[in-house]
Amino acid sequence: MDVKLDKQSKIPVYLQIVDQLRAQIMCGALPSGSVLPSERGLAQMLEVHRNTVVKAYGELKSDAWIESRQGIGYVVAVPPAAGKGRRAPPTSRAAA
């Protein structure tokens, strides 16, 4: 998993994390069932506050890109049937 942040960007850091993880899931770099780093672990790796990662993971979870499993943590969700489940990324974020 490779996430690069631009802390000088106008795009909030948590959205940068969301966009990059979503892109890695979509291209197959993070396949279904892949275990993601813990909130604290990813926060340390990216040198951001844990709440930033909590917000990013919450966004990905609400859009059905990841799920949380007791005793395991966050994992990449199994893709839903065509046309159901995951929300596509908003075009406004991609254009920014």
Summary of the structure (lengths in Angstrom):
residues: 96
radius of gyration: 12.9
end to end distance: 22.7
largest distance: 38.2
contacts: 235
relative contact order: 0.18
helix: 43%
strand: 9%
